[in-house]
Amino acid sequence: MHPEFRKAYNAAFTPALWQRQTEELVRRAGAPAGYRLAETPVFLTGDLAERLASTARAIVAQVSDPALLSRMVTAIPPAWHAPGMGELPEMAQVDLAVVAGPDGRLVPRLIELQGFPSLSAFEVLQADVWNECLQGIPGLPAAIWSPYFSGLSREGYLDLFRRTIVAGEDPENVVLLDLHPKEQKTYIDFAATERLLGVVSADPRDLVVEGRRLFRVASGKRIPVTRIYNRIVFDELIRTNASLPFDFRDDLDVAWVPHPNWYWAWSKACLPLLSHPDVPKATYLSDLSEIPADLAERYVLKPLFSFAGGGVSVEPTREDLSRIPASDRHAWCLQEKIDYAPCLAAGDGGGVKVEIRMMFYRPAGESRLVLGLNLCRLSRGKMLGVDFNKDFTWVGSSVALRPERA
């Protein structure tokens, strides 16, 4: 990415540096990572950082259009349609692949978007630790290395994050909700959220319902829950057939952050509705008039509602398409394949593909989403998920940094 910074970092890299970063990150979070931590941060050039931000903001602006939103809400299944949905999600993610443009310059291409949370606390700590590890490396500027956007400092970002999740409530009355939270690969983010915001995680099956009110139990004490930091992934909920003490359609005295309907409305279901130079063409399978002759070479088959690459076929066949019944074809899309550039030079000389998640926040009462933070996934496999990179080094979780000031 940034050639001078990359050259300096790779020249100074040792396994001990990576181990130090990993151990310190786990110590600060108070939990182990359930996924691989990459050997390096991503160093962004100013031009690429600007292009990533402008593309992400343009896509968010497009899906915020009321005319488009009226089509997107039809993706919400009646069985999961919760009351109290606002005009925009409280959190959103835009995932951008880094590719080589026609002139050879690195540019972003949209992979997908989500009206759902990401690793908002973990990335603060990951950036903190990398910031310390980079100090004193010959060839790197003596600077504060920032993962933030929109002119935010670390303190400014944490204020934005806190106002989004906690708002004006006592953190004791806010709960991060997920199935089996301590068993999730992302538990390190849950632990980091508790350390940064004072918000604990809980399984929804442990909540107590009284009429329209929810309570959690701690040390034998019932504590009212007024806000839910919603991390429940619906495909996991459906797959495990988990029985909850409430129905998402119940009119509860609780504020959802983000509201669960956005899981469906801002999702891969938006992809065929977008029009932007950095958005590859996508078509609902139900709207496909004919199967492309170059199907396996140029297209990816995606289910609209899945996480971590589940169900995605990067080399789809006619048989793959034919196995999807007509009644389900509206829940799948064909997207033009994106050719990631092996743009990050690993310490062993190989090229690494980079995907950057641009993370947006909308505190209660505010009318727009603010770009706050990023996370990166590094890959040498066919796809970006953990399961596709098990045998590689210089892959996994990372964060994109820029020197802010000397």
VOPAGU-2260 file (C-alpha; in pm, 1 decimal, decimal comma):
REM VOPAGU-2260
SITE   aa  ch    i         X         Y         Z
SITE  MET   A    0       0,0       0,0       0,0
SITE  HIS   A    1     220,8     285,2     122,4
SITE  PRO   A    2     550,3     171,7     -35,5
SITE  GLU   A    3     794,3     358,0     190,6
SITE  PHE   A    4     617,6     262,0     513,4
SITE  ARG   A    5     578,9     -96,8     396,2
SITE  LYS   A    6     945,9    -127,8     310,8
SITE  ALA   A    7    1050,7      12,6     648,6
SITE  TYR   A    8     812,7    -209,7     844,2
SITE  ASN   A    9     905,1    -529,9     661,5
SITE  ALA   A   10    1275,2    -461,4     709,8
SITE  ALA   A   11    1222,3    -428,6    1085,8
SITE  PHE   A   12     970,0    -711,1    1127,1
SITE  THR   A   13    1046,6   -1002,5    1357,6
SITE  PRO   A   14     817,8   -1275,2    1495,2
SITE  ALA   A   15     881,8   -1124,4    1838,6
SITE  LEU   A   16     717,5    -797,5    1727,5
SITE  TRP   A   17     405,6    -982,6    1614,1
SITE  GLN   A   18     398,5   -1186,7    1937,0
SITE  ARG   A   19     432,5    -871,2    2143,9
SITE  GLN   A   20     144,0    -709,4    1957,4
SITE  THR   A   21     -73,9   -1017,9    1994,9
SITE  GLU   A   22      -7,5   -1069,8    2364,5
SITE  GLU   A   23     -54,9    -702,7    2452,5
SITE  LEU   A   24    -381,3    -683,9    2258,0
SITE  VAL   A   25    -522,0    -988,3    2437,3
SITE  ARG   A   26    -406,4    -847,2    2772,8
SITE  ARG   A   27    -580,0    -513,9    2714,1
SITE  ALA   A   28    -901,4    -670,9    2588,3
SITE  GLY   A   29    -912,3    -926,4    2867,6
SITE  ALA   A   30    -996,0   -1215,5    2633,3
SITE  PRO   A   31    -826,9   -1416,4    2356,6
SITE  ALA   A   32    -901,6   -1349,2    1992,6
SITE  GLY   A   33   -1115,5   -1612,8    1823,8
SITE  TYR   A   34    -952,3   -1541,3    1489,6
SITE  ARG   A   35    -602,3   -1493,3    1354,4
SITE  LEU   A   36    -427,9   -1160,7    1412,7
SITE  ALA   A   37    -221,9   -1056,0    1111,1
SITE  GLU   A   38     148,7    -982,2    1132,8
SITE  THR   A   39     109,3    -625,0    1015,3
SITE  PRO   A   40    -114,4    -321,3    1004,8
SITE  VAL   A   41    -214,6    -175,8     667,7
SITE  PHE   A   42     -48,0     154,8     579,8
SITE  LEU   A   43    -281,6     372,2     373,0
SITE  THR   A   44    -168,0     644,4     138,6
SITE  GLY   A   45    -359,6     969,5     164,3
SITE  ASP   A   46    -510,0     920,4    -182,2
SITE  LEU   A   47    -643,5     573,0    -108,6
SITE  ALA   A   48    -779,2     675,3     232,7
SITE  GLU   A   49    -967,7     960,2      66,8
SITE  ARG   A   50   -1108,2     732,7    -204,7
SITE  LEU   A   51   -1217,2     469,8      47,8
SITE  ALA   A   52   -1397,5     732,0     255,1
SITE  SER   A   53   -1567,5     901,6     -41,3
SITE  THR   A   54   -1686,0     569,3    -186,1
SITE  ALA   A   55   -1820,3     445,4     147,9
SITE  ARG   A   56   -2000,9     773,2     214,6
SITE  ALA   A   57   -2151,9     776,9    -134,5
SITE  ILE   A   58   -2286,2     422,8     -91,4
SITE  VAL   A   59   -2432,9     505,6     251,2
SITE  ALA   A   60   -2594,9     817,7     104,1
SITE  GLN   A   61   -2746,5     610,9    -174,4
SITE  VAL   A   62   -2898,4     346,2      53,0
SITE  SER   A   63   -3025,7     625,5     281,4
SITE  ASP   A   64   -3249,8     758,2       5,8
SITE  PRO   A   65   -3615,0     717,2     115,1
SITE  ALA   A   66   -3719,3     586,2    -227,7
SITE  LEU   A   67   -3459,0     309,9    -209,1
SITE  LEU   A   68   -3535,1     239,4     156,8
SITE  SER   A   69   -3898,2     171,3      68,0
SITE  ARG   A   70   -3778,2    -115,2    -152,7
SITE  MET   A   71   -3520,7    -242,7      93,6
SITE  VAL   A   72   -3763,1    -285,6     384,0
SITE  THR   A   73   -3949,8    -545,5     178,8
SITE  ALA   A   74   -3654,6    -776,9     251,9
SITE  ILE   A   75   -3759,8    -797,8     619,0
SITE  PRO   A   76   -3939,5   -1131,6     674,4
SITE  PRO   A   77   -4278,5   -1087,3     846,2
SITE  ALA   A   78   -4176,0   -1339,3    1114,8
SITE  TRP   A   79   -3887,2   -1111,1    1222,1
SITE  HIS   A   80   -4032,5    -765,8    1156,6
SITE  ALA   A   81   -3975,3    -572,9    1480,4
SITE  PRO   A   82   -4164,9    -254,3    1573,4
SITE  GLY   A   83   -3997,7      80,2    1630,1
SITE  MET   A   84   -3766,1      88,1    1325,8
SITE  GLY   A   85   -3620,5     435,6    1266,4
SITE  GLU   A   86   -3544,7     609,5     938,4
SITE  LEU   A   87   -3178,9     497,9     933,4
SITE  PRO   A   88   -2971,1     232,9    1112,5
SITE  GLU   A   89   -2767,0     328,9    1414,9
SITE  MET   A   90   -2462,4     138,6    1284,4
SITE  ALA   A   91   -2356,5      29,2     937,0
SITE  GLN   A   92   -2058,5    -130,5     765,2
SITE  VAL   A   93   -1933,3     -91,3     408,4
SITE  ASP   A   94   -1685,9    -360,4     301,5
SITE  LEU   A   95   -1448,7    -253,3      24,4
SITE  ALA   A   96   -1196,8    -467,0    -162,5
SITE  VAL   A   97    -873,8    -302,0    -275,2
SITE  VAL   A   98    -824,7    -359,8    -648,2
SITE  ALA   A   99    -606,8    -223,7    -928,0
SITE  GLY   A  100    -785,6      35,9   -1138,7
SITE  PRO   A  101    -744,4      70,4   -1517,5
SITE  ASP   A  102    -443,8     299,7   -1465,3
SITE  GLY   A  103    -286,0      66,0   -1209,0
SITE  ARG   A  104    -372,8     283,3    -908,3
SITE  LEU   A  105    -534,1     112,4    -611,6
SITE  VAL   A  106    -907,3     178,6    -580,0
SITE  PRO   A  107   -1198,7      33,2    -377,0
SITE  ARG   A  108   -1477,1    -197,1    -494,1
SITE  LEU   A  109   -1784,1    -276,5    -286,7
SITE  ILE   A  110   -1808,5    -631,2    -151,8
SITE  GLU   A  111   -2116,4    -588,3      67,1
SITE  LEU   A  112   -2279,1    -368,4     328,3
SITE  GLN   A  113   -2453,8    -435,2     658,2
SITE  GLY   A  114   -2687,6    -246,7     888,6
SITE  PHE   A  115   -2527,5    -440,1    1171,7
SITE  PRO   A  116   -2245,6    -388,2    1425,9
SITE  SER   A  117   -1883,0    -482,1    1383,1
SITE  LEU   A  118   -1572,1    -486,9    1603,3
SITE  SER   A  119   -1606,4    -126,5    1719,1
SITE  ALA   A  120   -1423,5    -168,3    2050,9
SITE  PHE   A  121   -1165,0    -427,1    1948,9
SITE  GLU   A  122   -1033,0    -206,9    1668,0
SITE  VAL   A  123    -962,0      77,0    1911,3
SITE  LEU   A  124    -737,5    -152,8    2113,4
SITE  GLN   A  125    -580,7    -308,0    1803,7
SITE  ALA   A  126    -490,5      38,9    1675,7
SITE  ASP   A  127    -359,5     138,1    2020,6
SITE  VAL   A  128    -125,0    -158,0    2036,8
SITE  TRP   A  129       1,2    -124,6    1679,9
SITE  ASN   A  130      56,5     245,3    1745,2
SITE  GLU   A  131     292,2     157,5    2029,1
SITE  CYS   A  132     466,0    -121,5    1836,5
SITE  LEU   A  133     540,3     108,6    1541,9
SITE  GLN   A  134     720,9     369,5    1750,7
SITE  GLY   A  135    1095,1     370,6    1691,8
SITE  ILE   A  136    1092,6     159,3    1373,8
SITE  PRO   A  137    1355,2     309,9    1139,5
SITE  GLY   A  138    1197,0     471,8     834,6
SITE  LEU   A  139     854,1     523,4     992,4
SITE  PRO   A  140     754,2     872,1    1105,8
SITE  ALA   A  141     734,0     944,8    1477,0
SITE  ALA   A  142     359,4     997,0    1465,9
SITE  ILE   A  143      24,4     903,8    1610,3
SITE  TRP   A  144    -101,1     626,2    1384,2
SITE  SER   A  145    -475,0     671,4    1341,5
SITE  PRO   A  146    -746,7     431,5    1218,5
SITE  TYR   A  147   -1015,1     704,1    1246,1
SITE  PHE   A  148   -1202,1     910,0     987,4
SITE  SER   A  149   -1415,4    1227,7     978,5
SITE  GLY   A  150   -1145,4    1419,4    1163,8
SITE  LEU   A  151   -1194,7    1208,7    1476,6
SITE  SER   A  152    -928,6    1148,3    1739,6
SITE  ARG   A  153    -936,1     842,0    1964,9
SITE  GLU   A  154   -1130,7    1042,0    2222,8
SITE  GLY   A  155   -1369,2    1178,7    1959,7
SITE  TYR   A  156   -1436,1     833,8    1821,2
SITE  LEU   A  157   -1503,2     686,4    2167,2
SITE  ASP   A  158   -1749,1     969,3    2232,4
SITE  LEU   A  159   -1928,5     887,6    1904,9
SITE  PHE   A  160   -1932,2     516,6    1989,5
SITE  ARG   A  161   -2054,4     579,5    2345,5
SITE  ARG   A  162   -2332,7     812,6    2232,0
SITE  THR   A  163   -2443,0     551,6    1977,9
SITE  ILE   A  164   -2450,7     254,3    2215,5
SITE  VAL   A  165   -2516,3     400,0    2561,1
SITE  ALA   A  166   -2676,8     735,3    2472,5
SITE  GLY   A  167   -2789,0     897,9    2798,1
SITE  GLU   A  168   -2847,3     572,3    2988,2
SITE  ASP   A  169   -2649,8     424,0    3273,5
SITE  PRO   A  170   -2421,3     156,7    3115,7
SITE  GLU   A  171   -2559,1     -85,9    3376,7
SITE  ASN   A  172   -2893,9     -72,5    3192,4
SITE  VAL   A  173   -2740,9    -141,8    2852,1
SITE  VAL   A  174   -2657,9    -495,3    2742,6
SITE  LEU   A  175   -2466,5    -639,1    2447,8
SITE  LEU   A  176   -2684,0    -928,1    2330,9
SITE  ASP   A  177   -2568,6   -1241,2    2145,7
SITE  LEU   A  178   -2615,6   -1615,8    2164,2
SITE  HIS   A  179   -2351,9   -1780,7    2385,7
SITE  PRO   A  180   -2142,6   -1459,8    2390,6
SITE  LYS   A  181   -1833,9   -1616,5    2548,8
SITE  GLU   A  182   -1828,7   -1884,6    2277,5
SITE  GLN   A  183   -1838,8   -1638,3    1988,3
SITE  LYS   A  184   -1522,2   -1579,3    1785,0
SITE  THR   A  185   -1586,2   -1208,9    1838,9
SITE  TYR   A  186   -1596,1   -1232,0    2219,9
SITE  ILE   A  187   -1272,4   -1033,2    2239,1
SITE  ASP   A  188   -1473,4    -737,7    2103,4
SITE  PHE   A  189   -1745,8    -796,5    2362,9
SITE  ALA   A  190   -1482,0    -792,2    2638,3
SITE  ALA   A  191   -1327,7    -477,1    2491,2
SITE  THR   A  192   -1673,0    -313,6    2481,5
SITE  GLU   A  193   -1714,6    -377,3    2853,2
SITE  ARG   A  194   -1373,3    -224,6    2923,5
SITE  LEU   A  195   -1432,1      85,4    2709,2
SITE  LEU   A  196   -1804,1     148,7    2769,1
SITE  GLY   A  197   -1894,2     -50,9    3079,4
SITE  VAL   A  198   -2152,6    -249,4    2880,9
SITE  VAL   A  199   -2167,9    -621,3    2964,4
SITE  SER   A  200   -2259,3    -902,5    2726,3
SITE  ALA   A  201   -2541,3   -1149,4    2783,8
SITE  ASP   A  202   -2729,8   -1431,0    2616,3
SITE  PRO   A  203   -3088,7   -1329,0    2529,8
SITE  ARG   A  204   -3212,5   -1653,9    2688,2
SITE  ASP   A  205   -3088,7   -1527,7    3025,1
SITE  LEU   A  206   -3308,0   -1217,8    3018,5
SITE  VAL   A  207   -3627,2   -1198,6    3221,9
SITE  VAL   A  208   -3942,9   -1058,7    3061,6
SITE  GLU   A  209   -4216,6    -889,3    3261,1
SITE  GLY   A  210   -4484,2    -746,4    3037,0
SITE  ARG   A  211   -4302,5    -505,5    2807,5
SITE  ARG   A  212   -3993,4    -478,3    3030,4
SITE  LEU   A  213   -3666,3    -672,0    3014,9
SITE  PHE   A  214   -3429,2    -746,6    3302,1
SITE  ARG   A  215   -3089,8    -909,2    3340,1
SITE  VAL   A  216   -2978,3   -1080,0    3659,8
SITE  ALA   A  217   -2638,3   -1008,3    3816,6
SITE  SER   A  218   -2529,2   -1118,9    4165,3
SITE  GLY   A  219   -2888,9   -1207,7    4244,4
SITE  LYS   A  220   -3008,4    -859,5    4152,1
SITE  ARG   A  221   -3255,2    -785,1    3872,5
SITE  ILE   A  222   -3134,5    -494,0    3660,5
SITE  PRO   A  223   -3367,5    -324,1    3408,5
SITE  VAL   A  224   -3248,7    -334,1    3046,3
SITE  THR   A  225   -3335,6     -14,5    2857,8
SITE  ARG   A  226   -3100,2     -42,3    2558,0
SITE  ILE   A  227   -2981,6    -348,5    2367,0
SITE  TYR   A  228   -2656,2    -340,9    2171,1
SITE  ASN   A  229   -2783,5    -599,4    1926,6
SITE  ARG   A  230   -2521,8    -851,2    1807,5
SITE  ILE   A  231   -2760,1   -1141,0    1739,6
SITE  VAL   A  232   -2700,6   -1281,5    1390,6
SITE  PHE   A  233   -3033,4   -1399,9    1256,6
SITE  ASP   A  234   -2897,2   -1683,5    1043,6
SITE  GLU   A  235   -2736,6   -1831,1    1359,5
SITE  LEU   A  236   -3060,0   -1780,7    1550,4
SITE  ILE   A  237   -3258,1   -1956,8    1278,6
SITE  ARG   A  238   -3000,8   -2233,3    1222,3
SITE  THR   A  239   -2984,8   -2325,9    1591,5
SITE  ASN   A  240   -3361,2   -2288,3    1642,7
SITE  ALA   A  241   -3287,1   -2101,8    1963,7
SITE  SER   A  242   -3588,8   -2029,4    2181,5
SITE  LEU   A  243   -3589,9   -1674,2    2323,6
SITE  PRO   A  244   -3799,1   -1537,0    2611,3
SITE  PHE   A  245   -3936,7   -1269,1    2379,2
SITE  ASP   A  246   -4041,8   -1236,8    2016,2
SITE  PHE   A  247   -3873,1    -976,4    1797,4
SITE  ARG   A  248   -4222,2    -862,4    1698,8
SITE  ASP   A  249   -4305,1    -778,2    2062,5
SITE  ASP   A  250   -4344,2    -410,5    2145,9
SITE  LEU   A  251   -4087,0    -396,0    2425,1
SITE  ASP   A  252   -3980,3     -97,4    2635,3
SITE  VAL   A  253   -3627,5    -112,2    2502,5
SITE  ALA   A  254   -3419,7      71,1    2241,5
SITE  TRP   A  255   -3240,6    -154,4    1992,9
SITE  VAL   A  256   -2894,6     -48,5    1867,9
SITE  PRO   A  257   -2901,2    -114,0    1583,2
SITE  HIS   A  258   -3266,0    -196,0    1532,2
SITE  PRO   A  259   -3288,9    -563,2    1422,3
SITE  ASN   A  260   -3479,9    -483,3    1101,3
SITE  TRP   A  261   -3166,4    -327,6     953,6
SITE  TYR   A  262   -2999,1    -670,1     950,7
SITE  TRP   A  263   -3234,8    -752,3     663,8
SITE  ALA   A  264   -3289,8    -412,8     500,4
SITE  TRP   A  265   -2925,3    -300,5     475,1
SITE  SER   A  266   -2760,6    -620,2     358,3
SITE  LYS   A  267   -2652,3    -795,0      39,2
SITE  ALA   A  268   -3016,6    -745,9     -58,3
SITE  CYS   A  269   -2918,0    -386,3    -143,7
SITE  LEU   A  270   -2646,7    -480,7    -391,5
SITE  PRO   A  271   -2865,7    -507,5    -705,7
SITE  LEU   A  272   -3023,2    -168,4    -624,6
SITE  LEU   A  273   -2698,2      32,3    -616,5
SITE  SER   A  274   -2543,9     237,0    -894,9
SITE  HIS   A  275   -2189,6     365,6    -841,6
SITE  PRO   A  276   -1857,4     330,5   -1028,6
SITE  ASP   A  277   -1710,1     135,9    -736,0
SITE  VAL   A  278   -2007,2    -103,9    -707,6
SITE  PRO   A  279   -1990,2    -421,2    -919,6
SITE  LYS   A  280   -2309,5    -520,3   -1096,8
SITE  ALA   A  281   -2535,6    -759,0    -903,9
SITE  THR   A  282   -2862,8    -927,4   -1000,3
SITE  TYR   A  283   -3121,7   -1104,7    -788,1
SITE  LEU   A  284   -3135,8   -1465,7    -897,8
SITE  SER   A  285   -3513,4   -1427,5    -933,2
SITE  ASP   A  286   -3452,9   -1150,3   -1191,9
SITE  LEU   A  287   -3191,8   -1338,6   -1391,8
SITE  SER   A  288   -3318,3   -1373,0   -1749,1
SITE  GLU   A  289   -3034,3   -1596,5   -1869,0
SITE  ILE   A  290   -2729,6   -1760,5   -1716,8
SITE  PRO   A  291   -2406,1   -1588,2   -1825,0
SITE  ALA   A  292   -2178,5   -1801,0   -2041,4
SITE  ASP   A  293   -1880,6   -1696,9   -1826,8
SITE  LEU   A  294   -2060,8   -1772,1   -1500,0
SITE  ALA   A  295   -1773,4   -1939,1   -1309,7
SITE  GLU   A  296   -1509,6   -1699,1   -1437,7
SITE  ARG   A  297   -1681,6   -1364,6   -1381,8
SITE  TYR   A  298   -1946,8   -1408,3   -1112,7
SITE  VAL   A  299   -1992,9   -1493,0    -744,8
SITE  LEU   A  300   -2311,9   -1650,7    -609,6
SITE  LYS   A  301   -2416,9   -1505,1    -273,5
SITE  PRO   A  302   -2700,5   -1566,9     -28,1
SITE  LEU   A  303   -2838,4   -1231,2      79,0
SITE  PHE   A  304   -2847,4   -1311,4     450,2
SITE  SER   A  305   -2536,4   -1485,2     579,9
SITE  PHE   A  306   -2220,3   -1392,8     766,2
SITE  ALA   A  307   -1850,8   -1483,7     735,5
SITE  GLY   A  308   -1880,5   -1602,0     375,0
SITE  GLY   A  309   -2136,0   -1869,6     453,7
SITE  GLY   A  310   -2299,0   -2013,6     141,7
SITE  VAL   A  311   -2093,6   -1801,0    -100,6
SITE  SER   A  312   -1969,4   -1976,9    -415,6
SITE  VAL   A  313   -1675,0   -1807,6    -588,7
SITE  GLU   A  314   -1693,0   -2041,5    -890,5
SITE  PRO   A  315   -2066,1   -2107,2    -934,8
SITE  THR   A  316   -2194,3   -2358,2   -1188,2
SITE  ARG   A  317   -2527,4   -2393,2   -1365,4
SITE  GLU   A  318   -2597,2   -2684,1   -1132,9
SITE  ASP   A  319   -2544,7   -2456,9    -830,0
SITE  LEU   A  320   -2807,6   -2220,1    -965,0
SITE  SER   A  321   -3050,4   -2495,2   -1057,7
SITE  ARG   A  322   -3040,3   -2639,7    -704,3
SITE  ILE   A  323   -3191,3   -2319,4    -563,4
SITE  PRO   A  324   -3571,8   -2355,2    -579,2
SITE  ALA   A  325   -3778,5   -2080,9    -741,6
SITE  SER   A  326   -3928,1   -1991,0    -403,4
SITE  ASP   A  327   -3580,6   -1905,6    -266,3
SITE  ARG   A  328   -3421,0   -1736,9    -567,2
SITE  HIS   A  329   -3517,1   -1389,1    -444,3
SITE  ALA   A  330   -3281,7   -1446,6    -149,5
SITE  TRP   A  331   -2973,3   -1498,7    -369,3
SITE  CYS   A  332   -2779,4   -1276,9    -607,0
SITE  LEU   A  333   -2512,3   -1305,8    -873,3
SITE  GLN   A  334   -2243,4   -1040,8    -836,3
SITE  GLU   A  335   -1962,6    -960,9   -1074,9
SITE  LYS   A  336   -1640,8   -1112,0    -942,5
SITE  ILE   A  337   -1392,7    -872,0    -789,5
SITE  ASP   A  338   -1025,2    -923,9    -862,5
SITE  TYR   A  339    -845,8    -827,7    -542,7
SITE  ALA   A  340    -500,7    -681,2    -598,3
SITE  PRO   A  341    -221,5    -857,5    -404,9
SITE  CYS   A  342    -126,7    -507,6    -294,9
SITE  LEU   A  343      31,8    -564,4      45,0
SITE  ALA   A  344     384,3    -703,2      28,5
SITE  ALA   A  345     431,3    -968,5     296,7
SITE  GLY   A  346     760,0   -1019,9     476,2
SITE  ASP   A  347     820,4   -1336,8     273,4
SITE  GLY   A  348     783,9   -1144,5     -53,0
SITE  GLY   A  349     435,9   -1266,6    -143,9
SITE  GLY   A  350     134,3   -1051,6    -215,2
SITE  VAL   A  351    -161,6   -1020,3      22,5
SITE  LYS   A  352    -518,2    -916,7     -62,3
SITE  VAL   A  353    -683,8    -648,0     148,4
SITE  GLU   A  354   -1045,9    -580,0     237,9
SITE  ILE   A  355   -1129,2    -270,8     442,0
SITE  ARG   A  356   -1448,5    -230,2     641,4
SITE  MET   A  357   -1561,5     129,7     681,1
SITE  MET   A  358   -1764,3     161,4    1002,2
SITE  PHE   A  359   -2048,1     412,7    1047,3
SITE  TYR   A  360   -2234,3     536,1    1357,4
SITE  ARG   A  361   -2552,5     735,7    1421,8
SITE  PRO   A  362   -2614,7     840,4    1783,0
SITE  ALA   A  363   -2973,3     876,6    1902,4
SITE  GLY   A  364   -3141,4    1188,9    1771,2
SITE  GLU   A  365   -2889,7    1251,7    1491,9
SITE  SER   A  366   -2992,9    1250,5    1126,5
SITE  ARG   A  367   -2686,2    1109,0     955,2
SITE  LEU   A  368   -2435,4     828,9     983,9
SITE  VAL   A  369   -2076,6     930,4    1059,2
SITE  LEU   A  370   -1776,1     737,3     929,1
SITE  GLY   A  371   -1571,8     661,3    1238,0
SITE  LEU   A  372   -1329,5     371,1    1213,2
SITE  ASN   A  373   -1201,9      86,0     997,8
SITE  LEU   A  374   -1096,9    -273,2    1022,0
SITE  CYS   A  375    -906,1    -481,9     769,8
SITE  ARG   A  376    -898,3    -844,4     668,3
SITE  LEU   A  377    -588,3    -978,2     495,1
SITE  SER   A  378    -607,3   -1286,4     277,1
SITE  ARG   A  379    -409,7   -1514,3      51,6
SITE  GLY   A  380    -695,8   -1758,6      -0,1
SITE  LYS   A  381    -984,4   -1766,6    -247,3
SITE  MET   A  382   -1200,6   -1577,2      -0,4
SITE  LEU   A  383   -1143,7   -1345,9     294,3
SITE  GLY   A  384   -1291,4   -1563,1     570,6
SITE  VAL   A  385   -1091,9   -1738,1     841,2
SITE  ASP   A  386   -1172,4   -2082,7     701,2
SITE  PHE   A  387   -1009,7   -1994,1     367,7
SITE  ASN   A  388    -677,2   -1876,9     515,0
SITE  LYS   A  389    -589,5   -2145,0     769,9
SITE  ASP   A  390    -257,9   -2241,4     611,4
SITE  PHE   A  391    -123,1   -1892,3     539,1
SITE  THR   A  392      81,5   -1630,0     722,9
SITE  TRP   A  393      46,0   -1251,4     700,2
SITE  VAL   A  394    -331,3   -1295,1     693,6
SITE  GLY   A  395    -616,7   -1230,6     934,3
SITE  SER   A  396    -741,0    -936,2    1137,3
SITE  SER   A  397    -572,1    -601,4    1089,9
SITE  VAL   A  398    -640,7    -228,9    1085,8
SITE  ALA   A  399    -552,9      47,6     838,9
SITE  LEU   A  400    -346,0     330,7     983,9
SITE  ARG   A  401    -225,2     675,4     876,2
SITE  PRO   A  402      26,4     902,2    1051,6
SITE  GLU   A  403    -174,6    1195,7    1183,9
SITE  ARG   A  404      92,9    1422,5    1326,2
SITE  ALA   A  405     454,5    1417,0    1436,7
